[in-house]
Amino acid sequence: MPATPQPYHRRRRRTRAVLAGVAGIATVGALAAAALPASAGDSSYKPAGKGHSKPSRYQDVQLLSFNDLHGNLEPPSGSSGRVTEIQADGTTKTIDAGGVEYLATHLREARGDNPYSITAAGGDMVGASPLISGLFHDEPTIEALNGLDLDVTAVGNHEFDEGAKELGRLQNGGCHPTDGCYVKGKKFKGADFPYLAANVLDEKTKKPILKPYWVWKNNGVKIGFIGVTLEDTPGVVSAEGVKGLKFKDEVETINKYAKELEKQGVKSVVALIHEGGLPASGSYNYDCDAAGAGSGISGPIVDIAKNITPKVDALVTGHTHAAYACTIPDPSGKPRTVTSAASFGRLYTDTTLTYDRWTGDIARTAVSSANHVVTRTVAKAADMTDLIARWNTLAAPIGNRAIGYISGDIPSVGIESPMGDLIADAQLAYGKKLDPETDLALMNSGGIRGGLTFAAKGSEGDGVVTYAEGFTVQPFSNTVNLQNFTGAQLLSVLQEQVSGSNTAAPKILQVSSGLTYTLDMTKAGAARVIADSVRLNGAALDPAATYRVATNSFLAGGGDGYPTLGQGTNDLVGGDDLLALADYLTANSTATTPIAPPAAKRITVVQ
């Protein structure tokens, strides 16, 4: 990326094409309510002086953005590595997408030699990462983001998976306090770009733990960026990860700092928000404004967008892993661009912000935005190929070890997924080793980061499950914990999937073999769980009986909106959940007798 006159100063100590042919659908967010002078869009300028003209009034600034990379340096496999595209005739097709070798090429081609180009991200760059990054505490991903010339990002909830101190190391550099330096004689430099955490406060100092905002400047053009993560981060991260931190309201925080930026003379502002929406279609080029501004999107970002001050000109969002480029009215009723580029580096968003030098603000009637596929048909970026090769060499002795065999793909999609069933069964088996009285296991879908594919990714052979593949599925280093619950409490847990904080967006637990029930999605709230349908090994759930339940440590702490799971008794903390999966695969499969994909028929769903 060409250097700008006043870039973010590189720290001395740094830390750890939409496809053509879809008319009227592919590009969303273009606002043409008012015409701009002919000079708008002219990115060239000549310094004022003898024989030179002054910069034109209107300057187009390119904003390239993405979100929720989650350390996916290599192309994601299965459905995690594809996007769906609406065709001109209304049909859809899938496209293989993602991988930083391709993302780098796409971003560099999009930028060209444009000096008015900024690259920003909406959080969750790290955390829940595949082995190549997660094994090394995401140092490889920070190195890759430096190479992508990322200018700025918000923190996401996964930036707190290992706590605020580790996040600080990723920002400021230094070798890991336990694992040390991974390359002999080479200290981890950290991020060239600022992480923004405006709404994450230290409970003692009451101040943001990282910079709340950052200002990009070039030849008189000034654009401020405010970064926040979702206020509910403590509900989706382990208690240890957010210890000593307070997470403030997103709207309140952004409005506060937008006012502060205005006092500093910065009137053009972009909010980077790690919270998102749910478009009515899963296709990346769906027009969510077709029936009116923002008519095709729901979810938390809608209320957030409607309440953020009009001083903010555009919102780059994330967290839901959805793709959209919508316009949602601000408090004054004026449409404002809100974007998200799905996840795992499969898309990037290209937004044009037309800056008015006379007012110092963005001419919002000229804002346009569209998502573009990170196709794998372009040349790979050589520097990213080298980076991946270097870290894979270090990871290979661990990652290439075979841990089991499967007879077909085991996907992780659906209300109940085959991968979810397999993990729950593995945790039940592990729990029984710890305590033979263990009755069942529950697994949160959000902790399952992918499925297992039959086709070999390397030289291991088809059907072989490697440790690296298992790590990609379960990268959090949770423990398998045992707790006692009454039957009444277990019913409450199942009801909490679809009520309380999970009412609007249900989070369905994956269940071990023997537990069955009916989920009626035509009903509302807790009534969606048909109480008298719950059976364990064919017997009705006894409200007064005690059941021994295996969960991961995240759920055992009441995470993901399951407060009842935090009320268990007779706790027993076991070992790593990935080890439980690996042990189960090893014990129950061989090259000649592989595990078949579970049928995923434990939960009967009425829709």
C-alpha positions as CSV (number, residue, x, y, z in Angstrom):
1,M,0.0,0.0,0.0
2,P,1.5,3.4,-1.0
3,A,2.6,5.4,2.0
4,T,0.4,8.3,2.9
5,P,1.8,11.7,4.1
6,Q,0.8,11.1,7.8
7,P,0.3,7.4,8.3
8,Y,-0.1,5.6,11.6
9,H,3.5,5.7,12.9
10,R,5.1,2.3,12.8
11,R,6.0,1.5,16.4
12,R,9.6,0.9,17.4
13,R,8.1,-1.9,19.4
14,R,5.4,-3.4,17.4
15,T,3.2,-6.2,18.8
16,R,2.1,-9.8,18.3
17,A,-14.7,-8.7,-8.0
18,V,-18.0,-9.0,-7.3
19,L,-18.5,-11.3,-10.3
20,A,-20.0,-9.4,-13.3
21,G,-23.4,-10.0,-14.6
22,V,-25.7,-9.4,-11.6
23,A,-27.6,-6.3,-12.5
24,G,-29.4,-4.5,-9.8
25,I,-28.4,-6.9,-7.1
26,A,-24.6,-7.0,-6.6
27,T,-23.8,-3.5,-5.5
28,V,-25.8,-2.2,-2.5
29,G,-25.6,1.0,-0.6
30,A,-25.1,3.4,-3.6
31,L,-26.9,6.7,-2.7
32,A,-27.4,8.9,-5.7
33,A,-29.9,11.4,-4.2
34,A,-27.7,14.4,-5.0
35,A,-25.2,14.9,-7.8
36,L,-21.7,16.0,-7.0
37,P,-19.5,18.4,-9.0
38,A,-17.5,16.8,-11.8
39,S,-14.4,16.9,-9.7
40,A,-15.8,14.4,-7.2
41,G,-14.0,11.1,-7.6
42,D,-10.8,12.8,-8.9
43,S,-8.1,11.1,-6.7
44,S,-5.3,13.1,-8.3
45,Y,-4.0,16.4,-7.0
46,K,-1.1,18.8,-7.4
47,P,0.3,20.7,-4.5
48,A,-0.6,24.4,-4.4
49,G,2.1,26.7,-5.7
50,K,3.5,28.3,-8.8
51,G,2.3,26.4,-11.9
52,H,0.2,24.0,-9.8
53,S,-3.5,23.8,-9.1
54,K,-5.0,23.3,-5.7
55,P,-6.6,20.0,-4.7
56,S,-10.2,19.7,-5.9
57,R,-13.1,20.2,-3.4
58,Y,-14.2,16.6,-3.5
59,Q,-11.9,13.7,-2.9
60,D,-12.9,10.1,-3.2
61,V,-11.3,8.0,-0.5
62,Q,-11.3,4.2,-0.9
63,L,-12.1,2.2,2.2
64,L,-11.3,-1.5,2.0
65,S,-12.5,-3.6,4.9
66,F,-13.0,-7.1,6.1
67,N,-13.8,-8.8,9.4
68,D,-13.7,-12.1,11.4
69,L,-10.6,-13.5,9.8
70,H,-10.0,-15.8,12.8
71,G,-6.5,-16.6,11.8
72,N,-7.6,-18.4,8.5
73,L,-4.3,-17.9,6.7
74,E,-4.8,-21.0,4.5
75,P,-8.0,-21.3,2.3
76,P,-10.8,-22.6,4.6
77,S,-12.2,-26.0,3.8
78,G,-15.7,-27.1,3.2
79,S,-18.6,-24.6,3.5
80,S,-16.3,-22.3,5.5
81,G,-14.4,-21.7,2.3
82,R,-17.3,-20.9,0.0
83,V,-19.7,-18.0,-0.6
84,T,-23.1,-18.1,-2.3
85,E,-23.8,-15.7,-5.2
86,I,-27.2,-14.7,-6.6
87,Q,-27.3,-15.0,-10.4
88,A,-29.2,-12.7,-12.9
89,D,-31.9,-15.4,-13.3
90,G,-32.4,-15.6,-9.5
91,T,-30.6,-18.9,-9.1
92,T,-27.5,-19.2,-6.9
93,K,-24.1,-20.7,-7.2
94,T,-21.2,-21.3,-4.8
95,I,-17.7,-20.0,-5.2
96,D,-14.6,-21.2,-3.5
97,A,-13.1,-18.2,-1.6
98,G,-10.6,-17.2,1.1
99,G,-7.0,-17.6,2.0
100,V,-4.6,-14.7,2.7
101,E,-2.5,-15.5,-0.4
102,Y,-5.5,-14.5,-2.4
103,L,-6.8,-11.8,-0.1
104,A,-3.5,-10.0,-0.4
105,T,-3.6,-10.1,-4.2
106,H,-7.2,-8.8,-4.3
107,L,-6.5,-6.0,-1.8
108,R,-3.4,-4.9,-3.6
109,E,-5.1,-5.0,-7.0
110,A,-8.1,-3.0,-5.6
111,R,-5.7,-0.3,-4.1
112,G,-3.5,0.0,-7.1
113,D,-1.4,3.1,-6.6
114,N,-4.2,5.1,-5.0
115,P,-2.8,7.3,-2.2
116,Y,-6.3,7.8,-0.8
117,S,-6.9,4.2,0.2
118,I,-7.4,2.9,3.7
119,T,-7.7,-0.7,4.9
120,A,-9.7,-1.4,8.1
121,A,-11.1,-4.4,9.9
122,G,-14.1,-5.1,12.1
123,G,-12.5,-7.3,14.8
124,D,-11.9,-11.0,15.5
125,M,-8.8,-11.0,13.4
126,V,-7.4,-13.7,15.8
127,G,-8.9,-16.3,18.1
128,A,-10.6,-19.6,17.2
129,S,-7.8,-19.9,14.7
130,P,-6.6,-23.0,12.8
131,L,-3.4,-24.7,14.0
132,I,-1.0,-22.7,11.8
133,S,-1.9,-19.6,13.8
134,G,-3.5,-20.8,17.0
135,L,-0.6,-23.1,17.9
136,F,1.6,-19.9,18.0
137,H,-0.8,-17.7,19.9
138,D,-1.8,-16.0,16.5
139,E,1.6,-14.4,15.9
140,P,1.4,-15.7,12.3
141,T,-1.9,-13.8,11.7
142,I,-0.5,-10.5,13.1
143,E,2.5,-11.0,10.8
144,A,0.1,-11.6,7.8
145,L,-2.0,-8.6,8.7
146,N,1.1,-6.4,8.7
147,G,1.9,-7.8,5.3
148,L,-1.7,-7.0,4.1
149,D,-1.0,-3.3,5.1
150,L,-4.0,-3.2,7.5
151,D,-4.3,0.3,8.8
152,V,-6.6,-0.1,11.7
153,T,-9.0,-2.6,13.4
154,A,-11.5,-2.8,16.2
155,V,-11.1,-5.5,18.8
156,G,-13.6,-8.3,18.7
157,N,-14.7,-10.7,21.4
158,H,-12.1,-13.3,20.3
159,E,-9.2,-10.9,20.8
160,F,-9.9,-11.5,24.5
161,D,-9.8,-15.3,24.4
162,E,-6.4,-15.2,26.1
163,G,-7.0,-12.1,28.1
164,A,-6.2,-8.4,28.0
165,K,-2.5,-8.9,28.7
166,E,-2.1,-11.2,25.7
167,L,-4.0,-8.8,23.5
168,G,-1.5,-6.1,24.7
169,R,1.3,-8.4,23.6
170,L,-0.2,-8.8,20.1
171,Q,-0.3,-5.0,19.9
172,N,3.0,-4.1,21.5
173,G,5.2,-7.1,20.8
174,G,7.4,-9.4,22.8
175,C,7.6,-13.2,23.1
176,H,5.0,-15.3,24.8
177,P,5.4,-15.4,28.6
178,T,5.1,-19.2,28.7
179,D,6.0,-20.5,25.2
180,G,8.7,-17.9,24.6
181,C,10.0,-17.0,21.1
182,Y,9.1,-19.4,18.3
183,V,12.0,-18.5,16.0
184,K,15.4,-18.6,17.7
185,G,16.9,-15.1,18.2
186,K,13.8,-13.4,16.7
187,K,11.5,-11.4,19.0
188,F,7.9,-11.1,18.0
189,K,7.4,-7.5,16.7
190,G,3.6,-7.3,17.0
191,A,1.1,-5.2,15.0
192,D,2.0,-2.4,12.7
193,F,-1.6,-1.2,13.0
194,P,-3.6,0.1,16.0
195,Y,-6.2,-2.1,17.7
196,L,-9.1,0.1,18.9
197,A,-11.0,-0.7,22.0
198,A,-13.1,2.4,22.9
199,N,-15.7,0.6,25.0
200,V,-13.3,-1.8,26.8
201,L,-12.3,-0.2,30.1
202,D,-9.9,-1.3,32.8
203,E,-12.0,-1.7,35.9
204,K,-9.4,0.0,38.1
205,T,-8.4,3.0,35.9
206,K,-11.8,3.4,34.2
207,K,-9.9,4.1,30.9
208,P,-9.8,2.2,27.6
209,I,-7.2,-0.5,27.6
210,L,-6.1,0.4,24.1
211,K,-6.6,3.5,21.9
212,P,-10.3,4.4,21.4
213,Y,-9.8,6.0,18.0
214,W,-7.3,6.8,15.3
215,V,-7.2,9.4,12.5
216,W,-6.1,8.9,9.0
217,K,-4.7,12.0,7.2
218,N,-3.5,12.8,3.7
219,N,-3.2,16.2,2.1
220,G,-5.8,17.8,4.2
221,V,-8.2,14.9,4.2
222,K,-8.9,13.6,7.8
223,I,-11.0,10.6,8.6
224,G,-11.4,9.3,12.2
225,F,-12.0,5.7,13.1
226,I,-13.6,4.6,16.4
227,G,-13.4,0.9,17.3
228,V,-15.7,-1.0,19.7
229,T,-16.6,-4.6,20.4
230,L,-20.0,-5.9,21.4
231,E,-21.1,-4.9,24.9
232,D,-22.0,-8.6,25.6
233,T,-18.4,-9.8,25.1
234,P,-18.3,-11.2,28.7
235,G,-21.2,-13.4,27.7
236,V,-19.3,-15.0,24.8
237,V,-15.8,-15.2,26.2
238,S,-14.5,-17.2,29.2
239,A,-14.6,-15.3,32.5
240,E,-10.8,-15.5,32.7
241,G,-10.4,-13.7,29.4
242,V,-12.4,-10.6,30.5
243,K,-11.2,-10.5,34.1
244,G,-10.7,-6.9,35.3
245,L,-12.5,-5.4,32.3
246,K,-15.7,-3.5,31.8
247,F,-17.5,-3.4,28.4
248,K,-19.6,-0.3,27.8
249,D,-22.6,0.3,25.5
250,E,-21.6,0.6,21.8
251,V,-23.8,3.5,20.9
252,E,-23.0,5.5,24.0
253,T,-19.2,5.0,23.4
254,I,-19.2,5.8,19.7
255,N,-21.3,9.0,20.2
256,K,-18.9,10.1,22.9
257,Y,-15.8,9.8,20.8
258,A,-17.4,11.1,17.6
259,K,-18.1,14.3,19.6
260,E,-14.5,14.3,20.8
261,L,-13.2,13.9,17.3
262,E,-15.4,16.8,16.1
263,K,-13.8,19.0,18.8
264,Q,-10.4,18.1,17.3
265,G,-11.6,19.2,13.8
266,V,-12.3,15.7,12.5
267,K,-15.8,15.7,11.0
268,S,-15.5,12.5,8.9
269,V,-15.9,9.4,11.1
270,V,-16.1,5.7,10.4
271,A,-17.2,3.3,13.2
272,L,-15.6,-0.1,13.4
273,I,-18.1,-2.2,15.3
274,H,-17.7,-5.9,16.2
275,E,-21.4,-6.5,16.3
276,G,-23.5,-7.3,13.3
277,G,-26.7,-8.1,11.5
278,L,-28.6,-10.9,9.8
279,P,-29.5,-10.3,6.2
280,A,-32.6,-12.1,4.8
281,S,-30.4,-14.0,2.3
282,G,-27.1,-15.8,2.8
283,S,-25.9,-14.7,-0.6
284,Y,-23.1,-12.1,-0.4
285,N,-24.6,-9.9,-3.2
286,Y,-28.2,-9.9,-1.8
287,D,-29.7,-6.4,-2.1
288,C,-30.8,-5.7,1.5
289,D,-32.1,-2.3,0.4
290,A,-34.4,-3.5,-2.4
291,A,-37.6,-2.8,-0.5
292,G,-36.3,0.3,1.3
293,A,-33.1,1.3,3.2
294,G,-32.2,-1.6,5.5
295,S,-35.4,-3.5,4.9
296,G,-33.6,-6.8,4.3
297,I,-31.5,-6.9,7.5
298,S,-32.3,-7.6,11.1
299,G,-30.2,-8.2,14.3
300,P,-28.4,-6.1,16.8
301,I,-26.7,-3.8,14.3
302,V,-30.0,-2.3,13.2
303,D,-30.8,-0.7,16.5
304,I,-27.2,0.3,17.0
305,A,-27.1,1.9,13.6
306,K,-30.3,3.8,14.1
307,N,-29.0,5.3,17.4
308,I,-25.4,6.2,16.5
309,T,-25.0,10.0,16.0
310,P,-25.2,11.3,12.4
311,K,-21.7,12.6,13.0
312,V,-20.6,9.0,12.0
313,D,-20.6,8.5,8.2
314,A,-20.2,4.7,7.8
315,L,-20.2,1.6,9.9
316,V,-17.9,-1.4,9.3
317,T,-19.3,-4.3,11.3
318,G,-18.8,-8.0,12.0
319,H,-19.4,-10.8,14.5
320,T,-22.3,-12.5,12.8
321,H,-20.1,-13.7,9.9
322,A,-22.8,-12.5,7.5
323,A,-22.3,-10.5,4.3
324,Y,-24.1,-7.3,3.6
325,A,-23.7,-3.8,2.2
326,C,-26.9,-2.0,3.4
327,T,-28.1,1.5,4.2
328,I,-29.8,1.9,7.6
329,P,-31.2,5.3,8.5
330,D,-29.4,7.3,11.2
331,P,-31.3,9.2,14.0
332,S,-32.0,12.0,11.5
333,G,-33.5,9.6,9.0
334,K,-30.6,9.9,6.6
335,P,-29.4,6.6,5.1
336,R,-25.9,5.5,6.2
337,T,-23.8,2.7,4.8
338,V,-23.4,-0.4,7.1
339,T,-21.2,-3.3,5.8
340,S,-19.9,-6.7,6.7
341,A,-17.6,-9.0,4.7
342,A,-18.7,-12.4,6.0
343,S,-15.7,-14.2,7.6
344,F,-12.5,-16.1,7.2
345,G,-11.2,-13.7,4.5
346,R,-13.7,-14.9,1.9
347,L,-14.8,-11.4,1.0
348,Y,-13.6,-7.8,1.2
349,T,-15.7,-4.7,1.0
350,D,-14.9,-1.7,-1.2
351,T,-16.5,1.5,-0.1
352,T,-16.1,4.9,-1.7
353,L,-16.3,7.9,0.7
354,T,-16.4,11.2,-1.0
355,Y,-14.7,13.8,1.2
356,D,-15.7,17.5,1.0
357,R,-12.6,19.6,1.6
358,W,-14.7,22.7,2.2
359,T,-16.7,21.1,5.1
360,G,-14.3,18.4,6.2
361,D,-17.2,15.9,6.1
362,I,-18.2,13.0,3.9
363,A,-20.8,13.8,1.2
364,R,-23.1,10.9,2.1
365,T,-25.2,11.1,-1.0
366,A,-22.2,9.9,-2.9
367,V,-21.2,6.9,-0.7
368,S,-21.2,3.6,-2.5
369,S,-20.2,0.1,-1.2
370,A,-20.1,-3.5,-2.4
371,N,-18.7,-6.8,-1.3
372,H,-16.3,-8.6,-3.5
373,V,-15.3,-12.3,-3.5
374,V,-11.7,-13.3,-2.6
375,T,-11.6,-15.8,-5.5
376,R,-8.8,-18.3,-5.7
377,T,-8.4,-17.8,-9.5
378,V,-5.9,-14.9,-9.0
379,A,-2.2,-15.3,-8.5
380,K,-1.1,-16.1,-5.0
381,A,0.9,-13.3,-3.2
382,A,4.4,-14.7,-2.9
383,D,5.1,-13.1,0.5
384,M,2.0,-14.8,2.0
385,T,2.9,-18.1,0.5
386,D,6.3,-17.8,2.1
387,L,4.8,-16.8,5.5
388,I,2.4,-19.8,5.4
389,A,5.3,-22.2,4.5
390,R,7.5,-20.9,7.3
391,W,4.9,-21.4,10.0
392,N,3.6,-24.7,8.6
393,T,7.2,-26.0,8.9
394,L,7.1,-25.2,12.6
395,A,3.7,-26.7,13.0
396,A,4.1,-29.8,10.9
397,P,5.5,-32.2,13.6
398,I,2.4,-31.7,15.7
399,G,-0.2,-30.9,13.0
400,N,0.5,-33.9,10.7
401,R,-0.1,-36.6,13.3
402,A,-3.1,-38.8,12.5
403,I,-5.7,-38.9,15.2
404,G,-8.5,-40.9,13.5
405,Y,-10.3,-41.9,10.3
406,I,-13.7,-40.9,8.8
407,S,-15.7,-42.4,6.0
408,G,-17.2,-39.1,4.7
409,D,-17.5,-35.4,5.3
410,I,-18.6,-34.5,8.8
411,P,-20.1,-31.0,8.4
412,S,-20.7,-28.4,11.2
413,V,-23.8,-26.7,9.7
414,G,-27.4,-27.0,10.8
415,I,-29.4,-26.7,14.0
416,E,-28.0,-30.1,14.9
417,S,-24.8,-30.9,13.0
418,P,-23.0,-34.2,12.5
419,M,-19.8,-32.5,13.9
420,G,-21.7,-31.4,16.9
421,D,-23.0,-34.9,17.6
422,L,-19.5,-36.3,17.2
423,I,-17.9,-33.8,19.7
424,A,-20.7,-34.3,22.2
425,D,-20.2,-38.1,22.0
426,A,-16.5,-37.6,22.5
427,Q,-17.0,-35.5,25.6
428,L,-19.5,-38.0,27.0
429,A,-17.0,-40.8,26.5
430,Y,-14.3,-38.7,28.1
431,G,-16.6,-37.8,31.0
432,K,-17.3,-41.5,31.6
433,K,-13.6,-42.1,32.0
434,L,-13.4,-39.4,34.6
435,D,-16.6,-40.5,36.3
436,P,-18.6,-43.6,35.1
437,E,-21.8,-41.9,36.4
438,T,-21.7,-39.3,33.6
439,D,-25.0,-39.3,31.9
440,L,-24.8,-36.9,28.9
441,A,-22.7,-34.1,27.3
442,L,-23.7,-30.7,25.9
443,M,-21.6,-28.7,23.4
444,N,-22.1,-25.1,22.2
445,S,-22.3,-24.7,18.4
446,G,-20.2,-21.5,18.6
447,G,-17.3,-23.6,19.9
448,I,-17.3,-25.7,16.7
449,R,-15.3,-23.7,14.2
450,G,-15.6,-26.1,11.3
451,G,-16.2,-29.7,10.2
452,L,-14.0,-32.5,9.0
453,T,-13.6,-33.2,5.3
454,F,-12.9,-36.7,3.8
455,A,-10.7,-35.3,1.1
456,A,-7.0,-35.0,2.2
457,K,-5.7,-31.5,2.7
458,G,-2.1,-32.7,2.4
459,S,-0.2,-36.0,2.0
460,E,-2.0,-37.8,4.8
461,G,-4.6,-39.5,2.5
462,D,-8.3,-39.3,2.1
463,G,-10.3,-40.0,5.3
464,V,-7.4,-39.4,7.6
465,V,-8.1,-36.8,10.4
466,T,-5.0,-35.0,11.5
467,Y,-4.3,-33.1,14.7
468,A,-4.3,-29.9,12.7
469,E,-7.8,-30.6,11.3
470,G,-9.0,-31.4,14.8
471,F,-7.5,-28.1,16.1
472,T,-9.3,-26.2,13.4
473,V,-12.6,-27.6,14.7
474,Q,-11.9,-27.0,18.4
475,P,-9.2,-24.4,18.9
476,F,-10.2,-22.8,22.2
477,S,-8.2,-25.0,24.7
478,N,-11.3,-25.4,26.9
479,T,-11.4,-28.2,29.4
480,V,-14.1,-30.9,29.7
481,N,-15.8,-30.3,33.0
482,L,-18.4,-32.4,34.9
483,Q,-21.2,-31.0,37.0
484,N,-24.4,-32.2,38.6
485,F,-27.8,-30.8,37.6
486,T,-31.4,-31.7,38.5
487,G,-33.7,-32.7,35.7
488,A,-35.6,-29.4,36.2
489,Q,-32.3,-27.6,35.7
490,L,-31.5,-29.5,32.6
491,L,-34.9,-28.6,31.1
492,S,-34.1,-24.9,32.0
493,V,-30.8,-25.2,30.1
494,L,-32.6,-26.5,27.0
495,Q,-35.1,-23.7,27.3
496,E,-32.3,-21.1,27.6
497,Q,-31.3,-22.1,24.1
498,V,-34.4,-20.2,22.8
499,S,-35.2,-17.8,25.5
500,G,-33.6,-15.0,27.6
501,S,-30.7,-13.5,25.8
502,N,-31.0,-16.2,23.1
503,T,-34.7,-15.4,22.3
504,A,-33.9,-13.4,19.1
505,A,-31.1,-15.6,17.9
506,P,-31.4,-19.1,19.3
507,K,-28.2,-21.0,20.2
508,I,-28.9,-24.7,20.0
509,L,-26.7,-27.0,22.0
510,Q,-25.3,-30.1,20.4
511,V,-26.2,-33.2,22.4
512,S,-24.7,-36.6,23.0
513,S,-26.2,-39.9,22.0
514,G,-29.2,-40.9,24.1
515,L,-30.6,-37.4,24.7
516,T,-33.5,-36.6,22.4
517,Y,-36.3,-33.9,22.3
518,T,-38.5,-31.9,20.0
519,L,-37.8,-28.2,19.2
520,D,-40.9,-26.5,17.8
521,M,-39.7,-23.2,16.1
522,T,-43.2,-22.2,15.3
523,K,-43.7,-21.4,19.0
524,A,-42.2,-18.5,21.0
525,G,-39.4,-18.4,23.6
526,A,-39.0,-21.3,26.1
527,A,-42.2,-23.0,24.8
528,R,-40.2,-24.0,21.7
529,V,-38.7,-26.8,23.8
530,I,-41.5,-29.4,24.1
531,A,-40.9,-30.3,27.8
532,D,-42.5,-33.8,27.8
533,S,-40.5,-34.8,24.7
534,V,-37.2,-34.7,26.5
535,R,-35.8,-38.3,26.8
536,L,-32.5,-39.7,28.1
537,N,-31.9,-43.2,26.8
538,G,-35.6,-43.5,26.2
539,A,-36.7,-42.5,29.7
540,A,-38.5,-39.2,30.5
541,L,-36.5,-36.5,32.2
542,D,-37.1,-36.7,36.0
543,P,-37.2,-33.1,37.4
544,A,-36.1,-34.3,40.8
545,A,-33.3,-36.7,39.7
546,T,-29.6,-35.7,39.6
547,Y,-27.8,-36.0,36.3
548,R,-24.0,-35.8,35.7
549,V,-23.3,-33.6,32.7
550,A,-20.1,-33.0,30.7
551,T,-19.6,-29.6,29.1
552,N,-16.6,-27.5,28.1
553,S,-15.3,-24.9,30.6
554,F,-16.9,-22.1,28.7
555,L,-20.4,-23.5,29.1
556,A,-19.6,-24.6,32.7
557,G,-19.1,-20.9,33.5
558,G,-22.6,-20.0,32.1
559,G,-21.3,-18.7,28.8
560,D,-23.4,-18.1,25.6
561,G,-26.5,-17.2,27.6
562,Y,-26.9,-20.4,29.7
563,P,-26.9,-19.1,33.3
564,T,-28.2,-22.4,34.6
565,L,-25.0,-24.2,33.4
566,G,-23.1,-21.9,35.8
567,Q,-25.1,-23.3,38.7
568,G,-23.9,-26.9,38.6
569,T,-22.6,-28.7,41.7
570,N,-19.9,-31.3,42.4
571,D,-17.6,-29.8,39.8
572,L,-14.7,-31.9,38.3
573,V,-12.3,-30.2,35.9
574,G,-10.9,-32.5,33.2
575,G,-8.4,-32.1,30.4
576,D,-8.4,-30.4,27.1
577,D,-11.5,-30.7,24.9
578,L,-9.5,-31.3,21.7
579,L,-7.7,-34.1,23.5
580,A,-11.1,-35.7,24.3
581,L,-12.0,-35.5,20.6
582,A,-8.6,-36.9,19.5
583,D,-8.9,-39.8,22.0
584,Y,-12.4,-40.7,20.9
585,L,-11.4,-40.7,17.2
586,T,-8.3,-42.8,17.9
587,A,-10.2,-45.3,20.1
588,N,-13.2,-45.7,17.7
589,S,-11.7,-45.7,14.2
590,T,-9.0,-47.3,12.1
591,A,-8.0,-47.0,8.5
592,T,-10.2,-50.0,7.7
593,T,-13.0,-49.2,10.1
594,P,-13.5,-45.4,9.9
595,I,-16.2,-43.5,11.8
596,A,-19.3,-42.7,9.7
597,P,-20.8,-39.2,9.9
598,P,-23.5,-39.1,12.7
599,A,-27.0,-38.9,11.3
600,A,-27.9,-35.7,13.4
601,K,-31.3,-36.9,14.3
602,R,-31.3,-36.4,18.1
603,I,-33.2,-33.1,17.9
604,T,-36.6,-33.2,16.1
605,V,-37.1,-29.8,14.6
606,V,-40.6,-28.4,13.7
607,Q,-40.4,-25.3,11.5
